[in-house]
């Protein structure tokens, strides 16, 4: 049995459904706040909070592997307590979803809790794999309301191109690490197959929708004000730094999706074609 935390999120839901479709028994863990749990034969939903390791213990009973995804930057999670509970339950393999920024900006406060969680996982005594995705293609969902209402896209740093990764690819790499041998002790950086800027993504979405979308570039202060409504200040500032002044490593297209899956990573255009109905 495999435990998936964050099972109602972008990656967790896809991973949970794919594992169940492949015939694995899955315990889908969520705090049960908003989104409904995935529903498919083989999936057992459970409510637990990673901030309270004791609440996770019933979900871990009988589990062989654990997908560990923490909300936000993970500052609220006691990683040692969670990994101890996993080990005591007999879990042998853990895959943790971290962030590319842990490797590219190791001295920044924005991702320090994730860096600490990675180290806890590595020292847990369990077989571990760390996956570090860059920016998600699904961040474009932030444009849904403005596209529907105004046919406009608002974003900072309009011409800074980064290789956004499809959550479907993240879930597929996580599934491989959870269910296949050969991934223990590996850290995978996950990106898309090409770099696209916000302006280019708006154009791609417009092409998929069959109409022109107007791109409106926000300045840093405007973007920061919006981000602070959704995330803590250190995370907002760290995200803006990546979006506006990416490091050479953050600009790099990683080969790890293809290395693990044996196929190319999914392009933004392919993701947009698959997701177009959300913008109509």
Secondary structure, 3 states (H helix, E strand, C coil): CEEEECCCCHHHHHHHHHHHHCCCCEEEEECCCCCCCCCCCCEEEEECCCCCHHHHHHHHCCCCEEEECCCCCCCCCCHHHHHHHHHHCCCCEEEEECCHHHHHCCCCHHHHHHHHHHHHHHCCCCEEEEEEECCEHHHHHHHHHHHHHHCEEEEECCCCEECCECHHHHHHHHHHHHHCCCCCCEEEEECCCCCEEHHHHHHHHHHHHCCCCEEEEECHHHHHHHHCCCCCHHHHHHHHHHHHCCCHHHHCCCCHHHHHHCCCCCCHHHHHHHHHHHHC
